Amino acid sequence: MSHQFNSTSLREYDIRGIVGTTLGPDDAYAIGRGIGTLVRRGGGASVAV
């Protein structure tokens, strides 16, 4: 699955944006999937937010 973020939202070390303008539900889903993938590959089983 591929997701295209707004080019102004992604920085070298963080993600910045305005909900409803440059960040939306699809962005949140893609970020969550990415974090989950990294945790699982590292042997983790859960994430607390």
C-alpha positions in Angstrom: 0.0 0.0 0.0 1.3 3.4 -0.9 0.3 6.8 0.5 1.1 10.3 -0.7 1.5 12.9 2.0 1.2 16.6 1.5 4.8 17.7 0.7 4.7 20.4 3.4 3.8 17.9 6.1 6.9 15.7 6.2 10.2 17.0 7.6 13.5 15.3 8.1 12.8 14.5 11.8 9.1 15.1 12.3 5.6 15.4 10.8 3.9 18.8 10.9 0.6 19.9 9.5 -2.9 21.2 10.1 -5.7 18.7 10.7 -8.3 19.1 8.0 -5.9 21.1 5.7 -2.6 19.3 5.3 -3.3 16.2 7.5 -6.3 14.0 7.3 -7.6 10.6 8.3 -5.7 8.8 5.6 -2.5 10.4 6.8 -3.1 9.2 10.4 -3.8 5.7 9.2 -0.6 5.6 7.1 1.4 6.9 10.0 -0.1 4.3 12.4 0.5 1.5 9.9 4.1 2.6 9.5 4.8 2.7 13.2 3.1 -0.6 13.7 5.2 -2.2 11.0 8.4 -0.9 12.6 7.4 -2.1 16.1 6.4 -5.6 14.7 9.7 -5.9 12.8 11.5 -5.0 15.9 9.8 -7.8 17.8 7.2 -5.7 19.6 3.6 -6.7 20.1 1.9 -3.5 21.2 2.1 0.3 21.2 0.7 2.7 23.8 -0.2 6.2 22.8 
